[in-house]
């Protein structure tokens, strides 16, 4: 496929090697305008905004993924396979399942269990275990440590369902040690594996599945700021690694 693609209008070279991907296009715009130096809008196809700027002198792109694995699957596939992107860091919110998590905690998905059938397309004779890139994960943990932020690492659940009648049986996932539920990471991890690239999901706990707790608007802004800065610092730390980019 040539570029621009059906879903991304940027020219080759306008998207950085590391891309932060929130679900919401307006959050992508907020991150770019709040944190990046000289951000430039490089994609607005279907209103899915992508902005490229710099953080601590390092080029970074922030682009929305949309909601759910199918949408993440489209954008991450095109970024990895047609735009030479090496690292995608999903930044978003998650609903806590573990009793040990509280609101505003930052978590990283070492693995992403899922109830999605997304892996079917790869023709695997078995069950694929979507997992984060170890280098991205360790650099994110180090970046969090430098900021004095505790980051909890473990298995998360990427669900196809936001609303449920209860038949999704969160109790069973909880018994298996799942930290929290979100909707995109497993698809991102699978696409990264297929493309030979790196992926990581970092989330802020915005509510709790088992407790009547949810962040207020001001608390979301504060806690998401920590997550975003960790992700941006991780992008900077990844500059020391050799890229096997498509233009080499």
C-alpha positions in Angstrom: 0.0 0.0 0.0 1.2 3.5 -0.8 0.9 6.5 1.4 -1.1 8.5 2.3 -3.1 5.4 3.5 -6.9 5.3 3.6 -6.8 6.4 7.2 -3.7 8.6 7.6 -3.0 11.6 5.4 0.6 12.3 6.6 3.5 12.2 4.2 6.3 9.8 4.9 8.7 11.4 7.5 6.0 13.5 9.1 5.4 10.9 11.8 8.0 10.2 14.4 9.6 6.9 15.2 7.7 6.9 18.6 4.0 7.5 18.6 1.8 8.0 21.7 -1.8 6.8 21.1 -4.7 7.9 23.3 -8.1 6.8 22.2 -9.7 10.2 22.0 -8.7 12.6 19.1 -9.3 15.6 21.4 -7.0 14.1 24.0 -4.3 13.7 21.3 -4.7 17.4 20.5 -4.5 18.3 24.2 -1.3 16.3 24.7 0.3 17.8 21.7 -0.6 21.4 22.5 0.2 21.0 26.2 3.4 19.0 26.2 5.1 19.1 22.8 7.3 21.9 21.4 6.0 23.3 18.0 3.4 20.6 17.4 2.2 20.3 13.8 -1.0 18.7 12.7 0.0 15.9 10.3 -3.2 13.9 10.2 -6.9 14.8 10.5 -8.5 12.1 8.3 -11.9 11.1 9.8 -11.1 13.6 12.6 -8.4 11.3 14.0 -5.9 13.9 14.9 -2.2 13.3 14.7 0.4 15.9 15.8 4.2 15.8 15.6 6.4 17.9 17.8 9.3 17.5 20.2 9.7 16.6 23.8 13.1 17.4 25.3 14.3 17.8 21.7 13.2 14.4 20.5 10.5 14.1 17.8 7.3 12.5 19.0 4.0 12.0 17.4 0.7 11.9 19.3 -2.2 10.4 17.3 -5.5 9.0 18.3 -6.4 5.3 17.9 -10.1 5.5 18.3 -12.0 3.1 20.5 -11.6 -0.7 20.6 -9.3 -3.2 19.0 -10.6 -2.9 15.4 -9.8 0.8 15.4 -6.4 0.4 17.1 -5.7 -2.4 14.7 -6.2 -0.2 11.6 -4.1 2.7 12.8 -1.3 0.8 14.4 -1.0 -1.5 11.3 -0.6 1.5 9.0 1.9 3.3 11.3 4.1 0.2 11.7 4.0 -1.1 8.2 3.8 2.1 6.0 5.2 5.0 8.1 8.3 3.4 9.6 7.1 3.8 13.2 9.1 1.7 15.6 7.4 2.3 19.0 3.7 2.8 19.8 2.8 3.6 23.4 -0.9 3.5 24.2 -1.8 6.0 26.9 -5.3 5.8 28.2 -7.7 5.0 31.1 -8.6 1.7 32.6 -11.1 0.3 35.1 -9.4 -1.4 38.0 -10.1 -5.1 38.7 -7.5 -5.8 41.3 -8.3 -4.9 44.9 -4.8 -3.5 45.2 -5.3 -0.7 42.8 -6.8 2.7 43.6 -7.8 5.7 41.5 -5.0 7.6 39.8 -2.6 4.7 40.0 -0.5 4.2 36.8 -0.2 0.7 35.4 1.7 -0.9 32.5 0.4 -4.0 30.6 3.2 -6.5 30.6 0.7 -8.8 28.8 -2.8 -8.2 27.5 -5.4 -10.9 27.8 -8.5 -10.5 25.6 -11.9 -11.8 24.8 -11.4 -10.6 21.2 -11.0 -12.9 18.2 -8.4 -10.5 16.6 -5.7 -13.1 16.6 -7.8 -15.4 14.3 -6.5 -13.5 11.2 -2.9 -14.7 11.8 -3.8 -18.3 11.2 -2.2 -19.6 14.4 -2.6 -23.2 15.5 -3.0 -22.3 19.1 -3.5 -19.4 21.5 -1.3 -16.3 21.0 -0.2 -14.4 24.2 -0.1 -10.7 23.4 2.8 -9.1 25.4 4.5 -5.7 25.6 8.0 -5.1 24.3 10.4 -5.7 27.2 12.7 -2.7 26.3 9.8 -0.3 26.2 8.4 -1.7 29.4 11.7 -1.4 31.3 12.4 2.1 30.0 8.9 3.2 31.1 9.4 1.7 34.6 12.7 3.6 34.8 11.1 6.8 33.6 8.4 6.5 36.2 11.0 5.9 38.9 12.9 9.0 37.9 9.7 11.0 38.4 9.0 9.3 41.7 5.8 7.7 40.4 4.9 4.1 41.3 3.9 2.1 38.2 2.2 -1.3 38.7 3.2 -3.8 36.0 1.1 -6.9 35.2 -1.5 -8.5 33.0 -4.4 -6.4 31.8 -7.6 -7.3 29.9 -8.5 -5.9 26.5 -12.2 -6.3 26.2 -14.4 -5.9 23.2 -17.3 -4.7 25.4 -17.6 -1.4 27.2 -21.2 -2.3 28.4 -22.0 -5.7 29.7 -25.0 -7.6 31.1 -22.6 -9.3 33.5 -21.9 -12.4 31.3 -18.3 -11.2 30.7 -17.6 -12.7 34.2 -15.0 -10.2 35.6 -14.7 -12.4 38.7 -13.0 -15.1 36.6 -10.5 -12.6 35.2 -9.9 -11.2 38.7 -9.1 -14.7 40.0 -6.4 -14.9 37.3 -4.6 -11.8 38.6 -5.8 -9.4 35.9 -5.0 -5.8 37.0 -7.5 -3.8 35.0 -9.7 -3.7 31.9 -9.3 -1.5 28.8 -10.1 -2.0 25.1 -7.1 -1.7 22.8 -3.8 -3.1 24.1 -4.1 -6.7 22.9 -4.7 -5.6 19.3 -1.7 -3.2 19.5 0.6 -5.9 20.9 -0.4 -8.4 18.2 0.2 -5.9 15.4 3.6 -5.0 16.9 4.5 -8.7 17.0 3.5 -9.3 13.4 5.4 -6.2 12.2 8.5 -6.9 14.4 8.1 -3.6 16.2 7.6 -2.4 19.8 4.4 -1.7 21.8 3.4 -0.8 25.3 0.2 0.2 27.0 0.3 2.6 30.0 -3.0 3.4 31.7 -4.3 5.5 34.5 -6.9 4.0 36.8 -10.0 6.1 36.3 -12.6 3.9 38.0 -12.9 0.6 39.8 -15.1 -2.3 38.6 -15.8 -3.5 42.2 -16.0 -0.2 44.1 -18.2 2.8 43.4 -15.2 5.0 42.6 -14.4 7.3 39.6 -12.1 10.2 39.0 -13.5 13.7 38.9 -12.4 15.9 35.9 -9.6 17.7 37.8 -8.2 14.4 39.2 -8.2 12.9 35.7 -6.1 15.9 34.4 -3.6 15.5 37.2 -3.2 11.7 37.0 -3.2 11.6 33.2 -0.4 14.2 33.3 1.9 11.7 35.2 1.1 9.0 32.7 1.7 11.2 29.7 5.1 12.5 31.0 6.2 8.9 31.7 5.3 7.9 28.1 7.1 11.0 26.7 10.2 10.4 28.8 10.1 6.8 27.5 10.1 8.1 23.9 13.3 10.1 24.7 14.9 7.1 26.4 14.3 5.0 23.3 16.5 7.3 21.2 19.5 5.4 22.3 18.4 2.2 20.6 19.2 1.3 17.0 16.2 1.5 14.8 15.7 -1.0 11.9 13.5 1.6 10.2 11.9 1.1 6.8 14.1 3.9 5.3 17.4 2.3 6.1 
